[in-house]
Amino acid sequence: MGTAASELAQSLPMGLAGAPLAAVESMSRAEVVEWLLAAALLVIGASLALRPRVWIRAFAAVASHPLTPLLGGLYALLVGLVIVVLHNLWVADLRVLVTILGWLAVASGVTMLLAPEVYMMVLRRIPLTTRLVAIRGVVRMVLGGAILSYLLTHAG
């Protein structure tokens, strides 16, 4: 992390500027992306797995809204670009999963922004059963757990 992060850490009370920020400062950009993605996959996955009915209602509410591909595309493209710019690692270990997920997010964002009708057609065809939504959540938790496990076993 740059001097701005160091200055911020020094200006915060000790309890807020403790080990977590110091740990982040010692990480590479790729490691920060890996930690963030692992956390997001675990939390979003748990939400999907534990609250599938809430997600089904949310999906149904946005499935026909014209802003869905625009907002979804902006979000997916931004997240994907951050991942691939900071973590474009084509290596023979689990870190490549982060890179692949980043490129998939970029492709998804581009599709939503440039071919929204294709995205909406696909969105409408996705089965919305509680079981399938929960399974999607479990898959995300497995991916997040795999990344987290890699991080914990390969800590510098």
Phi and psi in radians as a Rosetta constraint file:
Dihedral C 1 N 2 CA 2 C 2 CIRCULARHARMONIC -1.461 0.35
Dihedral N 2 CA 2 C 2 N 3 CIRCULARHARMONIC -3.064 0.35
Dihedral C 2 N 3 CA 3 C 3 CIRCULARHARMONIC -1.178 0.35
Dihedral N 3 CA 3 C 3 N 4 CIRCULARHARMONIC -0.481 0.35
Dihedral C 3 N 4 CA 4 C 4 CIRCULARHARMONIC -1.058 0.35
Dihedral N 4 CA 4 C 4 N 5 CIRCULARHARMONIC -0.735 0.35
Dihedral C 4 N 5 CA 5 C 5 CIRCULARHARMONIC -1.151 0.35
Dihedral N 5 CA 5 C 5 N 6 CIRCULARHARMONIC -0.695 0.35
Dihedral C 5 N 6 CA 6 C 6 CIRCULARHARMONIC -1.113 0.35
Dihedral N 6 CA 6 C 6 N 7 CIRCULARHARMONIC -0.761 0.35
Dihedral C 6 N 7 CA 7 C 7 CIRCULARHARMONIC -1.109 0.35
Dihedral N 7 CA 7 C 7 N 8 CIRCULARHARMONIC -0.716 0.35
Dihedral C 7 N 8 CA 8 C 8 CIRCULARHARMONIC -1.094 0.35
Dihedral N 8 CA 8 C 8 N 9 CIRCULARHARMONIC -0.769 0.35
Dihedral C 8 N 9 CA 9 C 9 CIRCULARHARMONIC -1.057 0.35
Dihedral N 9 CA 9 C 9 N 10 CIRCULARHARMONIC -0.697 0.35
Dihedral C 9 N 10 CA 10 C 10 CIRCULARHARMONIC -1.241 0.35
Dihedral N 10 CA 10 C 10 N 11 CIRCULARHARMONIC -0.471 0.35
Dihedral C 10 N 11 CA 11 C 11 CIRCULARHARMONIC -1.467 0.35
Dihedral N 11 CA 11 C 11 N 12 CIRCULARHARMONIC -0.269 0.35
Dihedral C 11 N 12 CA 12 C 12 CIRCULARHARMONIC -1.457 0.35
Dihedral N 12 CA 12 C 12 N 13 CIRCULARHARMONIC 2.710 0.35
Dihedral C 12 N 13 CA 13 C 13 CIRCULARHARMONIC -1.038 0.35
Dihedral N 13 CA 13 C 13 N 14 CIRCULARHARMONIC 2.648 0.35
Dihedral C 13 N 14 CA 14 C 14 CIRCULARHARMONIC -0.906 0.35
Dihedral N 14 CA 14 C 14 N 15 CIRCULARHARMONIC -0.745 0.35
Dihedral C 14 N 15 CA 15 C 15 CIRCULARHARMONIC -1.077 0.35
Dihedral N 15 CA 15 C 15 N 16 CIRCULARHARMONIC -0.531 0.35
Dihedral C 15 N 16 CA 16 C 16 CIRCULARHARMONIC -1.546 0.35
Dihedral N 16 CA 16 C 16 N 17 CIRCULARHARMONIC -0.409 0.35
Dihedral C 16 N 17 CA 17 C 17 CIRCULARHARMONIC -1.812 0.35
Dihedral N 17 CA 17 C 17 N 18 CIRCULARHARMONIC 0.380 0.35
Dihedral C 17 N 18 CA 18 C 18 CIRCULARHARMONIC -1.245 0.35
Dihedral N 18 CA 18 C 18 N 19 CIRCULARHARMONIC -2.532 0.35
Dihedral C 18 N 19 CA 19 C 19 CIRCULARHARMONIC -0.992 0.35
Dihedral N 19 CA 19 C 19 N 20 CIRCULARHARMONIC -0.722 0.35
Dihedral C 19 N 20 CA 20 C 20 CIRCULARHARMONIC -0.995 0.35
Dihedral N 20 CA 20 C 20 N 21 CIRCULARHARMONIC -0.798 0.35
Dihedral C 20 N 21 CA 21 C 21 CIRCULARHARMONIC -1.192 0.35
Dihedral N 21 CA 21 C 21 N 22 CIRCULARHARMONIC -0.683 0.35
Dihedral C 21 N 22 CA 22 C 22 CIRCULARHARMONIC -1.082 0.35
Dihedral N 22 CA 22 C 22 N 23 CIRCULARHARMONIC -0.683 0.35
Dihedral C 22 N 23 CA 23 C 23 CIRCULARHARMONIC -1.133 0.35
Dihedral N 23 CA 23 C 23 N 24 CIRCULARHARMONIC -0.726 0.35
Dihedral C 23 N 24 CA 24 C 24 CIRCULARHARMONIC -1.125 0.35
Dihedral N 24 CA 24 C 24 N 25 CIRCULARHARMONIC -0.680 0.35
Dihedral C 24 N 25 CA 25 C 25 CIRCULARHARMONIC -1.082 0.35
Dihedral N 25 CA 25 C 25 N 26 CIRCULARHARMONIC -0.504 0.35
Dihedral C 25 N 26 CA 26 C 26 CIRCULARHARMONIC -1.537 0.35
Dihedral N 26 CA 26 C 26 N 27 CIRCULARHARMONIC -0.082 0.35
Dihedral C 26 N 27 CA 27 C 27 CIRCULARHARMONIC -1.513 0.35
Dihedral N 27 CA 27 C 27 N 28 CIRCULARHARMONIC 2.673 0.35
Dihedral C 27 N 28 CA 28 C 28 CIRCULARHARMONIC -1.322 0.35
Dihedral N 28 CA 28 C 28 N 29 CIRCULARHARMONIC 2.876 0.35
Dihedral C 28 N 29 CA 29 C 29 CIRCULARHARMONIC -1.040 0.35
Dihedral N 29 CA 29 C 29 N 30 CIRCULARHARMONIC -0.700 0.35
Dihedral C 29 N 30 CA 30 C 30 CIRCULARHARMONIC -1.068 0.35
Dihedral N 30 CA 30 C 30 N 31 CIRCULARHARMONIC -0.720 0.35
Dihedral C 30 N 31 CA 31 C 31 CIRCULARHARMONIC -1.141 0.35
Dihedral N 31 CA 31 C 31 N 32 CIRCULARHARMONIC -0.676 0.35
Dihedral C 31 N 32 CA 32 C 32 CIRCULARHARMONIC -1.066 0.35
Dihedral N 32 CA 32 C 32 N 33 CIRCULARHARMONIC -0.787 0.35
Dihedral C 32 N 33 CA 33 C 33 CIRCULARHARMONIC -1.061 0.35
Dihedral N 33 CA 33 C 33 N 34 CIRCULARHARMONIC -0.750 0.35
Dihedral C 33 N 34 CA 34 C 34 CIRCULARHARMONIC -1.062 0.35
Dihedral N 34 CA 34 C 34 N 35 CIRCULARHARMONIC -0.801 0.35
Dihedral C 34 N 35 CA 35 C 35 CIRCULARHARMONIC -1.099 0.35
Dihedral N 35 CA 35 C 35 N 36 CIRCULARHARMONIC -0.782 0.35
Dihedral C 35 N 36 CA 36 C 36 CIRCULARHARMONIC -1.110 0.35
Dihedral N 36 CA 36 C 36 N 37 CIRCULARHARMONIC -0.774 0.35
Dihedral C 36 N 37 CA 37 C 37 CIRCULARHARMONIC -1.153 0.35
Dihedral N 37 CA 37 C 37 N 38 CIRCULARHARMONIC -0.734 0.35
Dihedral C 37 N 38 CA 38 C 38 CIRCULARHARMONIC -1.030 0.35
Dihedral N 38 CA 38 C 38 N 39 CIRCULARHARMONIC -0.811 0.35
Dihedral C 38 N 39 CA 39 C 39 CIRCULARHARMONIC -1.097 0.35
Dihedral N 39 CA 39 C 39 N 40 CIRCULARHARMONIC -0.789 0.35
Dihedral C 39 N 40 CA 40 C 40 CIRCULARHARMONIC -1.094 0.35
Dihedral N 40 CA 40 C 40 N 41 CIRCULARHARMONIC -0.788 0.35
Dihedral C 40 N 41 CA 41 C 41 CIRCULARHARMONIC -1.088 0.35
Dihedral N 41 CA 41 C 41 N 42 CIRCULARHARMONIC -0.711 0.35
Dihedral C 41 N 42 CA 42 C 42 CIRCULARHARMONIC -1.149 0.35
Dihedral N 42 CA 42 C 42 N 43 CIRCULARHARMONIC -0.799 0.35
Dihedral C 42 N 43 CA 43 C 43 CIRCULARHARMONIC -1.249 0.35
Dihedral N 43 CA 43 C 43 N 44 CIRCULARHARMONIC -0.820 0.35
Dihedral C 43 N 44 CA 44 C 44 CIRCULARHARMONIC -1.125 0.35
Dihedral N 44 CA 44 C 44 N 45 CIRCULARHARMONIC -0.719 0.35
Dihedral C 44 N 45 CA 45 C 45 CIRCULARHARMONIC -1.063 0.35
Dihedral N 45 CA 45 C 45 N 46 CIRCULARHARMONIC -0.768 0.35
Dihedral C 45 N 46 CA 46 C 46 CIRCULARHARMONIC -1.093 0.35
Dihedral N 46 CA 46 C 46 N 47 CIRCULARHARMONIC -0.704 0.35
Dihedral C 46 N 47 CA 47 C 47 CIRCULARHARMONIC -1.100 0.35
Dihedral N 47 CA 47 C 47 N 48 CIRCULARHARMONIC -0.787 0.35
Dihedral C 47 N 48 CA 48 C 48 CIRCULARHARMONIC -1.082 0.35
Dihedral N 48 CA 48 C 48 N 49 CIRCULARHARMONIC -0.761 0.35
Dihedral C 48 N 49 CA 49 C 49 CIRCULARHARMONIC -1.223 0.35
Dihedral N 49 CA 49 C 49 N 50 CIRCULARHARMONIC -0.654 0.35
Dihedral C 49 N 50 CA 50 C 50 CIRCULARHARMONIC -1.580 0.35
Dihedral N 50 CA 50 C 50 N 51 CIRCULARHARMONIC -0.394 0.35
Dihedral C 50 N 51 CA 51 C 51 CIRCULARHARMONIC -2.297 0.35
Dihedral N 51 CA 51 C 51 N 52 CIRCULARHARMONIC 0.904 0.35
Dihedral C 51 N 52 CA 52 C 52 CIRCULARHARMONIC -1.079 0.35
Dihedral N 52 CA 52 C 52 N 53 CIRCULARHARMONIC -0.575 0.35
Dihedral C 52 N 53 CA 53 C 53 CIRCULARHARMONIC -1.139 0.35
Dihedral N 53 CA 53 C 53 N 54 CIRCULARHARMONIC -0.660 0.35
Dihedral C 53 N 54 CA 54 C 54 CIRCULARHARMONIC -1.097 0.35
Dihedral N 54 CA 54 C 54 N 55 CIRCULARHARMONIC -0.765 0.35
Dihedral C 54 N 55 CA 55 C 55 CIRCULARHARMONIC -1.155 0.35
Dihedral N 55 CA 55 C 55 N 56 CIRCULARHARMONIC -0.666 0.35
Dihedral C 55 N 56 CA 56 C 56 CIRCULARHARMONIC -1.088 0.35
Dihedral N 56 CA 56 C 56 N 57 CIRCULARHARMONIC -0.772 0.35
Dihedral C 56 N 57 CA 57 C 57 CIRCULARHARMONIC -1.095 0.35
Dihedral N 57 CA 57 C 57 N 58 CIRCULARHARMONIC -0.710 0.35
Dihedral C 57 N 58 CA 58 C 58 CIRCULARHARMONIC -1.136 0.35
Dihedral N 58 CA 58 C 58 N 59 CIRCULARHARMONIC -0.790 0.35
Dihedral C 58 N 59 CA 59 C 59 CIRCULARHARMONIC -1.058 0.35
Dihedral N 59 CA 59 C 59 N 60 CIRCULARHARMONIC -0.767 0.35
Dihedral C 59 N 60 CA 60 C 60 CIRCULARHARMONIC -1.096 0.35
Dihedral N 60 CA 60 C 60 N 61 CIRCULARHARMONIC -0.650 0.35
Dihedral C 60 N 61 CA 61 C 61 CIRCULARHARMONIC -1.190 0.35
Dihedral N 61 CA 61 C 61 N 62 CIRCULARHARMONIC -0.577 0.35
Dihedral C 61 N 62 CA 62 C 62 CIRCULARHARMONIC -1.726 0.35
Dihedral N 62 CA 62 C 62 N 63 CIRCULARHARMONIC -0.187 0.35
Dihedral C 62 N 63 CA 63 C 63 CIRCULARHARMONIC -1.022 0.35
Dihedral N 63 CA 63 C 63 N 64 CIRCULARHARMONIC -0.525 0.35
Dihedral C 63 N 64 CA 64 C 64 CIRCULARHARMONIC -1.955 0.35
Dihedral N 64 CA 64 C 64 N 65 CIRCULARHARMONIC 0.075 0.35
Dihedral C 64 N 65 CA 65 C 65 CIRCULARHARMONIC -1.386 0.35
Dihedral N 65 CA 65 C 65 N 66 CIRCULARHARMONIC 2.312 0.35
Dihedral C 65 N 66 CA 66 C 66 CIRCULARHARMONIC -1.153 0.35
Dihedral N 66 CA 66 C 66 N 67 CIRCULARHARMONIC -0.355 0.35
Dihedral C 66 N 67 CA 67 C 67 CIRCULARHARMONIC -1.418 0.35
Dihedral N 67 CA 67 C 67 N 68 CIRCULARHARMONIC -0.223 0.35
Dihedral C 67 N 68 CA 68 C 68 CIRCULARHARMONIC -0.975 0.35
Dihedral N 68 CA 68 C 68 N 69 CIRCULARHARMONIC -0.913 0.35
Dihedral C 68 N 69 CA 69 C 69 CIRCULARHARMONIC -1.180 0.35
Dihedral N 69 CA 69 C 69 N 70 CIRCULARHARMONIC -0.546 0.35
Dihedral C 69 N 70 CA 70 C 70 CIRCULARHARMONIC -1.161 0.35
Dihedral N 70 CA 70 C 70 N 71 CIRCULARHARMONIC -0.937 0.35
Dihedral C 70 N 71 CA 71 C 71 CIRCULARHARMONIC -1.194 0.35
Dihedral N 71 CA 71 C 71 N 72 CIRCULARHARMONIC -0.737 0.35
Dihedral C 71 N 72 CA 72 C 72 CIRCULARHARMONIC -1.098 0.35
Dihedral N 72 CA 72 C 72 N 73 CIRCULARHARMONIC -0.695 0.35
Dihedral C 72 N 73 CA 73 C 73 CIRCULARHARMONIC -1.151 0.35
Dihedral N 73 CA 73 C 73 N 74 CIRCULARHARMONIC -0.747 0.35
Dihedral C 73 N 74 CA 74 C 74 CIRCULARHARMONIC -1.070 0.35
Dihedral N 74 CA 74 C 74 N 75 CIRCULARHARMONIC -0.791 0.35
Dihedral C 74 N 75 CA 75 C 75 CIRCULARHARMONIC -1.117 0.35
Dihedral N 75 CA 75 C 75 N 76 CIRCULARHARMONIC -0.891 0.35
Dihedral C 75 N 76 CA 76 C 76 CIRCULARHARMONIC -1.085 0.35
Dihedral N 76 CA 76 C 76 N 77 CIRCULARHARMONIC -0.744 0.35
Dihedral C 76 N 77 CA 77 C 77 CIRCULARHARMONIC -1.117 0.35
Dihedral N 77 CA 77 C 77 N 78 CIRCULARHARMONIC -0.793 0.35
Dihedral C 77 N 78 CA 78 C 78 CIRCULARHARMONIC -1.093 0.35
Dihedral N 78 CA 78 C 78 N 79 CIRCULARHARMONIC -0.870 0.35
Dihedral C 78 N 79 CA 79 C 79 CIRCULARHARMONIC -1.080 0.35
Dihedral N 79 CA 79 C 79 N 80 CIRCULARHARMONIC -0.792 0.35
Dihedral C 79 N 80 CA 80 C 80 CIRCULARHARMONIC -1.075 0.35
Dihedral N 80 CA 80 C 80 N 81 CIRCULARHARMONIC -0.757 0.35
Dihedral C 80 N 81 CA 81 C 81 CIRCULARHARMONIC -1.144 0.35
Dihedral N 81 CA 81 C 81 N 82 CIRCULARHARMONIC -0.685 0.35
Dihedral C 81 N 82 CA 82 C 82 CIRCULARHARMONIC -1.047 0.35
Dihedral N 82 CA 82 C 82 N 83 CIRCULARHARMONIC -0.778 0.35
Dihedral C 82 N 83 CA 83 C 83 CIRCULARHARMONIC -1.106 0.35
Dihedral N 83 CA 83 C 83 N 84 CIRCULARHARMONIC -0.874 0.35
Dihedral C 83 N 84 CA 84 C 84 CIRCULARHARMONIC -1.257 0.35
Dihedral N 84 CA 84 C 84 N 85 CIRCULARHARMONIC -0.505 0.35
Dihedral C 84 N 85 CA 85 C 85 CIRCULARHARMONIC -1.253 0.35
Dihedral N 85 CA 85 C 85 N 86 CIRCULARHARMONIC -0.702 0.35
Dihedral C 85 N 86 CA 86 C 86 CIRCULARHARMONIC -1.634 0.35
Dihedral N 86 CA 86 C 86 N 87 CIRCULARHARMONIC -0.230 0.35
Dihedral C 86 N 87 CA 87 C 87 CIRCULARHARMONIC -2.545 0.35
Dihedral N 87 CA 87 C 87 N 88 CIRCULARHARMONIC 0.947 0.35
Dihedral C 87 N 88 CA 88 C 88 CIRCULARHARMONIC -1.638 0.35
Dihedral N 88 CA 88 C 88 N 89 CIRCULARHARMONIC 1.171 0.35
Dihedral C 88 N 89 CA 89 C 89 CIRCULARHARMONIC -1.837 0.35
Dihedral N 89 CA 89 C 89 N 90 CIRCULARHARMONIC 1.951 0.35
Dihedral C 89 N 90 CA 90 C 90 CIRCULARHARMONIC -1.770 0.35
Dihedral N 90 CA 90 C 90 N 91 CIRCULARHARMONIC 1.435 0.35
Dihedral C 90 N 91 CA 91 C 91 CIRCULARHARMONIC -2.106 0.35
Dihedral N 91 CA 91 C 91 N 92 CIRCULARHARMONIC 2.836 0.35
Dihedral C 91 N 92 CA 92 C 92 CIRCULARHARMONIC -1.598 0.35
Dihedral N 92 CA 92 C 92 N 93 CIRCULARHARMONIC 0.903 0.35
Dihedral C 92 N 93 CA 93 C 93 CIRCULARHARMONIC -2.617 0.35
Dihedral N 93 CA 93 C 93 N 94 CIRCULARHARMONIC -3.042 0.35
Dihedral C 93 N 94 CA 94 C 94 CIRCULARHARMONIC -1.113 0.35
Dihedral N 94 CA 94 C 94 N 95 CIRCULARHARMONIC -0.344 0.35
Dihedral C 94 N 95 CA 95 C 95 CIRCULARHARMONIC -1.086 0.35
Dihedral N 95 CA 95 C 95 N 96 CIRCULARHARMONIC -0.430 0.35
Dihedral C 95 N 96 CA 96 C 96 CIRCULARHARMONIC -1.102 0.35
Dihedral N 96 CA 96 C 96 N 97 CIRCULARHARMONIC -0.452 0.35
Dihedral C 96 N 97 CA 97 C 97 CIRCULARHARMONIC -1.044 0.35
Dihedral N 97 CA 97 C 97 N 98 CIRCULARHARMONIC -0.704 0.35
Dihedral C 97 N 98 CA 98 C 98 CIRCULARHARMONIC -1.094 0.35
Dihedral N 98 CA 98 C 98 N 99 CIRCULARHARMONIC -0.786 0.35
Dihedral C 98 N 99 CA 99 C 99 CIRCULARHARMONIC -1.074 0.35
Dihedral N 99 CA 99 C 99 N 100 CIRCULARHARMONIC -0.790 0.35
Dihedral C 99 N 100 CA 100 C 100 CIRCULARHARMONIC -1.088 0.35
Dihedral N 100 CA 100 C 100 N 101 CIRCULARHARMONIC -0.769 0.35
Dihedral C 100 N 101 CA 101 C 101 CIRCULARHARMONIC -1.086 0.35
Dihedral N 101 CA 101 C 101 N 102 CIRCULARHARMONIC -0.639 0.35
Dihedral C 101 N 102 CA 102 C 102 CIRCULARHARMONIC -1.100 0.35
Dihedral N 102 CA 102 C 102 N 103 CIRCULARHARMONIC -0.814 0.35
Dihedral C 102 N 103 CA 103 C 103 CIRCULARHARMONIC -1.168 0.35
Dihedral N 103 CA 103 C 103 N 104 CIRCULARHARMONIC -0.607 0.35
Dihedral C 103 N 104 CA 104 C 104 CIRCULARHARMONIC -1.125 0.35
Dihedral N 104 CA 104 C 104 N 105 CIRCULARHARMONIC -0.671 0.35
Dihedral C 104 N 105 CA 105 C 105 CIRCULARHARMONIC -1.138 0.35
Dihedral N 105 CA 105 C 105 N 106 CIRCULARHARMONIC -0.713 0.35
Dihedral C 105 N 106 CA 106 C 106 CIRCULARHARMONIC -1.062 0.35
Dihedral N 106 CA 106 C 106 N 107 CIRCULARHARMONIC -0.839 0.35
Dihedral C 106 N 107 CA 107 C 107 CIRCULARHARMONIC -1.072 0.35
Dihedral N 107 CA 107 C 107 N 108 CIRCULARHARMONIC -0.714 0.35
Dihedral C 107 N 108 CA 108 C 108 CIRCULARHARMONIC -1.115 0.35
Dihedral N 108 CA 108 C 108 N 109 CIRCULARHARMONIC -0.796 0.35
Dihedral C 108 N 109 CA 109 C 109 CIRCULARHARMONIC -1.076 0.35
Dihedral N 109 CA 109 C 109 N 110 CIRCULARHARMONIC -0.761 0.35
Dihedral C 109 N 110 CA 110 C 110 CIRCULARHARMONIC -1.091 0.35
Dihedral N 110 CA 110 C 110 N 111 CIRCULARHARMONIC -0.752 0.35
Dihedral C 110 N 111 CA 111 C 111 CIRCULARHARMONIC -1.075 0.35
Dihedral N 111 CA 111 C 111 N 112 CIRCULARHARMONIC -0.780 0.35
Dihedral C 111 N 112 CA 112 C 112 CIRCULARHARMONIC -1.106 0.35
Dihedral N 112 CA 112 C 112 N 113 CIRCULARHARMONIC -0.657 0.35
Dihedral C 112 N 113 CA 113 C 113 CIRCULARHARMONIC -1.418 0.35
Dihedral N 113 CA 113 C 113 N 114 CIRCULARHARMONIC -0.626 0.35
Dihedral C 113 N 114 CA 114 C 114 CIRCULARHARMONIC -1.719 0.35
Dihedral N 114 CA 114 C 114 N 115 CIRCULARHARMONIC -0.392 0.35
Dihedral C 114 N 115 CA 115 C 115 CIRCULARHARMONIC -2.413 0.35
Dihedral N 115 CA 115 C 115 N 116 CIRCULARHARMONIC 1.106 0.35
Dihedral C 115 N 116 CA 116 C 116 CIRCULARHARMONIC -1.049 0.35
Dihedral N 116 CA 116 C 116 N 117 CIRCULARHARMONIC -0.540 0.35
Dihedral C 116 N 117 CA 117 C 117 CIRCULARHARMONIC -1.140 0.35
Dihedral N 117 CA 117 C 117 N 118 CIRCULARHARMONIC -0.602 0.35
Dihedral C 117 N 118 CA 118 C 118 CIRCULARHARMONIC -1.151 0.35
Dihedral N 118 CA 118 C 118 N 119 CIRCULARHARMONIC -0.805 0.35
Dihedral C 118 N 119 CA 119 C 119 CIRCULARHARMONIC -1.040 0.35
Dihedral N 119 CA 119 C 119 N 120 CIRCULARHARMONIC -0.824 0.35
Dihedral C 119 N 120 CA 120 C 120 CIRCULARHARMONIC -1.113 0.35
Dihedral N 120 CA 120 C 120 N 121 CIRCULARHARMONIC -0.648 0.35
Dihedral C 120 N 121 CA 121 C 121 CIRCULARHARMONIC -1.102 0.35
Dihedral N 121 CA 121 C 121 N 122 CIRCULARHARMONIC -0.787 0.35
Dihedral C 121 N 122 CA 122 C 122 CIRCULARHARMONIC -1.134 0.35
Dihedral N 122 CA 122 C 122 N 123 CIRCULARHARMONIC -0.766 0.35
Dihedral C 122 N 123 CA 123 C 123 CIRCULARHARMONIC -1.012 0.35
Dihedral N 123 CA 123 C 123 N 124 CIRCULARHARMONIC -0.734 0.35
Dihedral C 123 N 124 CA 124 C 124 CIRCULARHARMONIC -1.209 0.35
Dihedral N 124 CA 124 C 124 N 125 CIRCULARHARMONIC -0.399 0.35
Dihedral C 124 N 125 CA 125 C 125 CIRCULARHARMONIC -1.551 0.35
Dihedral N 125 CA 125 C 125 N 126 CIRCULARHARMONIC -0.148 0.35
Dihedral C 125 N 126 CA 126 C 126 CIRCULARHARMONIC -1.295 0.35
Dihedral N 126 CA 126 C 126 N 127 CIRCULARHARMONIC 2.152 0.35
Dihedral C 126 N 127 CA 127 C 127 CIRCULARHARMONIC -1.124 0.35
Dihedral N 127 CA 127 C 127 N 128 CIRCULARHARMONIC 2.365 0.35
Dihedral C 127 N 128 CA 128 C 128 CIRCULARHARMONIC -1.985 0.35
Dihedral N 128 CA 128 C 128 N 129 CIRCULARHARMONIC 1.160 0.35
Dihedral C 128 N 129 CA 129 C 129 CIRCULARHARMONIC -1.762 0.35
Dihedral N 129 CA 129 C 129 N 130 CIRCULARHARMONIC 2.675 0.35
Dihedral C 129 N 130 CA 130 C 130 CIRCULARHARMONIC -1.051 0.35
Dihedral N 130 CA 130 C 130 N 131 CIRCULARHARMONIC -0.641 0.35
Dihedral C 130 N 131 CA 131 C 131 CIRCULARHARMONIC -1.108 0.35
Dihedral N 131 CA 131 C 131 N 132 CIRCULARHARMONIC -0.838 0.35
Dihedral C 131 N 132 CA 132 C 132 CIRCULARHARMONIC -1.182 0.35
Dihedral N 132 CA 132 C 132 N 133 CIRCULARHARMONIC -0.652 0.35
Dihedral C 132 N 133 CA 133 C 133 CIRCULARHARMONIC -1.139 0.35
Dihedral N 133 CA 133 C 133 N 134 CIRCULARHARMONIC -0.742 0.35
Dihedral C 133 N 134 CA 134 C 134 CIRCULARHARMONIC -1.107 0.35
Dihedral N 134 CA 134 C 134 N 135 CIRCULARHARMONIC -0.697 0.35
Dihedral C 134 N 135 CA 135 C 135 CIRCULARHARMONIC -1.093 0.35
Dihedral N 135 CA 135 C 135 N 136 CIRCULARHARMONIC -0.727 0.35
Dihedral C 135 N 136 CA 136 C 136 CIRCULARHARMONIC -1.042 0.35
Dihedral N 136 CA 136 C 136 N 137 CIRCULARHARMONIC -0.651 0.35
Dihedral C 136 N 137 CA 137 C 137 CIRCULARHARMONIC -1.144 0.35
Dihedral N 137 CA 137 C 137 N 138 CIRCULARHARMONIC -0.760 0.35
Dihedral C 137 N 138 CA 138 C 138 CIRCULARHARMONIC -1.100 0.35
Dihedral N 138 CA 138 C 138 N 139 CIRCULARHARMONIC -0.715 0.35
Dihedral C 138 N 139 CA 139 C 139 CIRCULARHARMONIC -1.038 0.35
Dihedral N 139 CA 139 C 139 N 140 CIRCULARHARMONIC -0.771 0.35
Dihedral C 139 N 140 CA 140 C 140 CIRCULARHARMONIC -1.099 0.35
Dihedral N 140 CA 140 C 140 N 141 CIRCULARHARMONIC -0.710 0.35
Dihedral C 140 N 141 CA 141 C 141 CIRCULARHARMONIC -1.140 0.35
Dihedral N 141 CA 141 C 141 N 142 CIRCULARHARMONIC -0.662 0.35
Dihedral C 141 N 142 CA 142 C 142 CIRCULARHARMONIC -1.110 0.35
Dihedral N 142 CA 142 C 142 N 143 CIRCULARHARMONIC -0.784 0.35
Dihedral C 142 N 143 CA 143 C 143 CIRCULARHARMONIC -1.080 0.35
Dihedral N 143 CA 143 C 143 N 144 CIRCULARHARMONIC -0.828 0.35
Dihedral C 143 N 144 CA 144 C 144 CIRCULARHARMONIC -1.089 0.35
Dihedral N 144 CA 144 C 144 N 145 CIRCULARHARMONIC -0.710 0.35
Dihedral C 144 N 145 CA 145 C 145 CIRCULARHARMONIC -1.138 0.35
Dihedral N 145 CA 145 C 145 N 146 CIRCULARHARMONIC -0.659 0.35
Dihedral C 145 N 146 CA 146 C 146 CIRCULARHARMONIC -1.126 0.35
Dihedral N 146 CA 146 C 146 N 147 CIRCULARHARMONIC -0.766 0.35
Dihedral C 146 N 147 CA 147 C 147 CIRCULARHARMONIC -1.127 0.35
Dihedral N 147 CA 147 C 147 N 148 CIRCULARHARMONIC -0.783 0.35
Dihedral C 147 N 148 CA 148 C 148 CIRCULARHARMONIC -1.069 0.35
Dihedral N 148 CA 148 C 148 N 149 CIRCULARHARMONIC -0.768 0.35
Dihedral C 148 N 149 CA 149 C 149 CIRCULARHARMONIC -1.043 0.35
Dihedral N 149 CA 149 C 149 N 150 CIRCULARHARMONIC -0.757 0.35
Dihedral C 149 N 150 CA 150 C 150 CIRCULARHARMONIC -1.047 0.35
Dihedral N 150 CA 150 C 150 N 151 CIRCULARHARMONIC -0.807 0.35
Dihedral C 150 N 151 CA 151 C 151 CIRCULARHARMONIC -1.066 0.35
Dihedral N 151 CA 151 C 151 N 152 CIRCULARHARMONIC -0.743 0.35
Dihedral C 151 N 152 CA 152 C 152 CIRCULARHARMONIC -1.247 0.35
Dihedral N 152 CA 152 C 152 N 153 CIRCULARHARMONIC -0.533 0.35
Dihedral C 152 N 153 CA 153 C 153 CIRCULARHARMONIC -1.572 0.35
Dihedral N 153 CA 153 C 153 N 154 CIRCULARHARMONIC -0.223 0.35
Dihedral C 153 N 154 CA 154 C 154 CIRCULARHARMONIC -2.098 0.35
Dihedral N 154 CA 154 C 154 N 155 CIRCULARHARMONIC 0.455 0.35
Dihedral C 154 N 155 CA 155 C 155 CIRCULARHARMONIC -1.121 0.35
Dihedral N 155 CA 155 C 155 N 156 CIRCULARHARMONIC 2.391 0.35
